[in-house]
Amino acid sequence: MTVWDRPEPPTRPVPLDRERIVAAAISLADEGGLEAVSLRKVAARLDAGPMRLYGYISTKEELFDLMVDEVYAEILPEEQPRDWREALGSHAHRTRRAALRHEWLADLLGGRPSLGPNALAVGEATLSALDGLADIDTVMRAVETVSAYSTGAIRREVANLRAERATGLSKYDWQRASGPYMTKMLATGRFPALAKAVYDGTDVDAEESFATGLDWVLDAVAAKLTAPPA
């Protein structure tokens, strides 16, 4: 029996339900990452004994599943997207914004599909927008391709944010600190392509970089969805 099928036990002295347990776990994760989440710590936040939680959740992995599905409620579009491009693009942007609110989500993206009701509703909304555009295998590859891009970009952005906090250096502080070394290395002439990128490239923020890359991926997907059948 999965966590989605298992009924909740009857209420006892300290009122508990999965909603309160998941909310407490998300609060802990938002404050200190997934390493701050354990059934014992969640129970302490709820002023309940740890064994009480096992009536609702068997493992920490089940708790993570419930946490992810709760965040999927934030990703679920309010209205059915108008077309496939809006569906895939909106999903990517909503996922990014959710991960910036809940950085721990980045650590749980990209594995096996989430099977909670909110995740299933997000998947249904996305696939419905692509229904009939191509055979189902092509549609699934399109969804997977956009997901792979957004997951990688989100993880990179979150990793940079964590590095800023860990080192106390902003992106520009880090660049200034690394500047003398990079200048010396590029002056050797051994890295002409890198030198061009450093000196001639335009610096953009994370949001613009994400949006640009996403548009390029969607353009590539469009070519496959509109290609004539072989």
N, C-alpha and C positions, 0 to 999 in steps of 0.2 A: 504494500500500500504506500503510495507516494504521500508527500506532505500535503499535496493538494486534495487528496481523497480522505485523509484522516480526520475524523470528527474531533472537535475540541472537547476536553473533559468538562464536567460541571464546575461552576464557580465555587471557590472555597475562600477562606478568610480574606486574603488580599485579592481583590478582583483582578483577574488576569484574562487576557485573550490574545490571540496572535497579533492583532492590530497594535496593542500596547507593547508587546514584546518586540515587534519589528520596529516600531517607532523608537524605542529605547536603543535598539541595536544600531539603527541608522544615526541616531544622535551621537553615540559613542564613536562610530566610524567617521562621521564628519569631523569630530574633534581630534581623533588620533589615528585614523586609518584602520584597516582591517585587523591589524595586530592588536588594536585596543578592544576588539570584540571577542568575548567569550560568553558562554552561558552563565558562568559565575558572575562576570561583570554586569551582564544584562540583568540578572536576578537582583544584584545589589542595587542597581539603579532603580529597580521597581520595588525595592524593599520586600523582596520575597526570597524564599529559600531556593537554592539552585535546583534541587530535585523537582520543584514545582514545574519548572520549565520543560522537563522531559515529558510531561503529559501533552505538551503542545508541539515540541520539536525534539527529534531524536539526536541530531548531530549539528555541529556548527555549519556544515555544508548545507544542510536544509535551511538553516537560518540565513545563510548568504543567498540562497535561492529566493527566499521570501523578501529579503532586502532588495535584491535586484528587481523583482517584479513590482515592488512598491514604487521604485524609481521609474519603471516603465510606464506607470500611470502619468508621470510628468512628460513622457515622450509621446504618448498617444495623441494624435492630432484631434483637435476639437471638431473638425469637419472633415469629411472625406475629401482627399486631395483631388484637384481638377484633372490632373493627368499624371502620367508615370514619372515625368521629370520632377514635378513638384513633390510627388510622393517620396521619391528616393532622396531628393535634395532636402526636403523638410525633415525627413527622418534623420539624416546625417547631422543637420544643424541642431535639431532638438536633442539628439544624443550628446553632441558636444557640450551644449549648454548644461545638460543634466550632469555630465561628468565634471564640469567646472564647479557646479554646486556641491557635488558629492565625488571628490577626487578618487575615492576608493573604487568607484565604478569602473575606472580605467583598468584596474587590476583584474576585473572579472569579465571584461569584454573579450570576445573572440573565441571562446571555448564552445562547448556544446550549446545548442539552442536553449534558451530559457523557455520553460513550459508553463509558466504561471498564466493566469487569465489575462493580465494586462499585456504581457509579452505576446500572447497569442492574438490579442486584439490588434496590437501594433503590426504584427506580421500579416494579419488578414487585411488591414487597411492598405498596407504596402502592396501586397500581391494583387489585390483587387484592382488597383490602378494600372497594373500591367496585364491584366487578363485579356487575352485575345490578340495581343500585339505580336506574339511569337509563340513557338512551342514552349512547353513548360520547362524544358532543359535550358533553353536560351534565357528564359525569364529568370530562372534560378541563378544562372551564372551572372546575369546582370546585377541581381540583388547582392550576390556574394562579392562581386568586384567592388561595388560601391561601399559595402560594409568593410571590406579589407582595407580600402583607402582610409575611411573615416576612423576605423579602430587604430590604425597605425598613427595617423595624424593626432588623434586625441591622446594616445599614450605618450607621444613625443612632447606634446604641449604640457601635459601633466608632469612628466619627468622634469621638464625645464622649470616649472613652478616649484617642484620639490627641491630642485638643486638650488634655486634662489633662496629658499628658506633655510636649507641645510648649511649653505656657505655664507649667507648674509650678503651675497653679491647679486645685484640685479644683472640682467643681460648686458647692459651697457657698462656696468662696473667690471664685470668679468672680461668684456672685450678690451677695456682700457688696461686691465691688469695683464692680459695676455698680449697686448699690443707690441711691446718691445720684442718679445720672442718671435711673434709672427713676422714682424718687419724684418728681423734678421734672417729668418728662414726663407722668406720670399725673395729677399735680396740676393740669394745664392743663384737664382735663375733656374733652380731645379723644379719649380712648381708653377709654370706659367699659367696654366688653366686656373689654378687656385688663386693666383695673384689677380687675374682678371676678375674673378668672382668677388674677391675682397675689395678691390679698388674701384671697380666699375659697376658692381651689382647694386640694385636698389633694395634698401632695407624695408621690409614690410612687417606689420604686426601679425600676431598669430591668427587673428580672425580673418584678415585679408588673405593670408597664405592658405588657410583652410578653404576659404570660399573659392579661391582661384583654382586650387588643385581639384576641388570637387567638381567645378564646372568642366575642367578638362576630362575628368573621368566620365562625367555624364555625356559629354560630346562623343566620347569613344563608345559608350553604351548605345547612344542613339544610332550610330552607324550600324551596329549589329541588329538593333531592333527594327530598323527600316530597310535593311538589306533584302533584296529579292531572294526568294527561296532557291536553293541550289538545285 
